[in-house]
Amino acid sequence: MKVTFSLFTQTCIDKLKSSGSFSTAHLYGCAASSFSEFLGGHVIMFSDITPQALKLYEKYLIRTSHSYNTVSTYMRMLRAIYNKAVMAGLAKYVFNLFHDVFTGIDRNHKKALDEPKLREFLTGEVESPILKKVQLVANAMYKLCGMPFVDLQHLDVNSVVDGVLKYNRHKTGTSVNIPVNKEICKLITQLCVPSFDLSTETGYKSYQSLLRKFNAGLKRLAKALNITIHVSSYTFRHSWATNALRHHVPVEVISSALGHSDIRTTQIYLKGFDAREIGIANKKVCKCLSVK
């Protein structure tokens, strides 16, 4: 039987799952499913992966309201699968096959809330007990230096030793230490977030279900507070990093608080300052030239 791109993708997904890489397996599946939908639901052949087809696929994704970061994710997953097939001798090497499609990071995509909107989102009055719980979790993520939602799952007061919260990031294993006060310790005890064994497929699926519910809750909370900006679990991490920069916290400190092993990763989170802020800074810096 001839091995198709679709069949090879499933083989890659099965191997990833067997090694516990459920997140990457999920992304492989989403990318292949999306490209198959673009082709009209057909089985994907290796011959379907051409520079011309990929460019048309990119335009299709943008036309169907996908963000550039989603475009990049799908393209990078397809590229990874194709490269594995080349290594396995199942596909021919094509120079610059993915060269003309977007595989970078959309730095113009706004992920952070400014301080007034953030304050309203985290402290605004809501009546629904469910939305109050969503707001509580969002507060914890922000107050714990933009802690990722996945790391919140394994958090309890026993993680606090001598006033310092110590944890290892699930994604990278990087150790993070955050000084906490009694108020934040109380917040941690109020969370009661269920913990899942993410090394199993069942645990991963349960976690993904909880994450989807949390993101849906964030949308409902934003609507209840008349906030029109898109909010997701990533918002509080990006907001913490951006606001820390605006308060002139050194990038190295921000990077350590986020648990990044490379400062370049931190810089992706930071959109920088707007023209007004740059203008104020420039006036201060140039003040030394004024005649006294």
Salt bridges, closest charged atoms under 4 A:
GLU58 OE1 - LYS55 NZ 2.78
ASP114 OD2 - LYS117 NZ 3.99
GLU115 OE2 - HIS247 NE2 2.58
ASP151 OD2 - ARG169 NE 3.85
GLU183 OE2 - LYS143 NZ 3.20
GLU201 OE2 - LYS17 NZ 3.16
GLU201 OE2 - LYS205 NZ 3.57
ASP262 OD2 - ARG264 NH2 2.74
GLU277 OE1 - ARG246 NH1 2.48
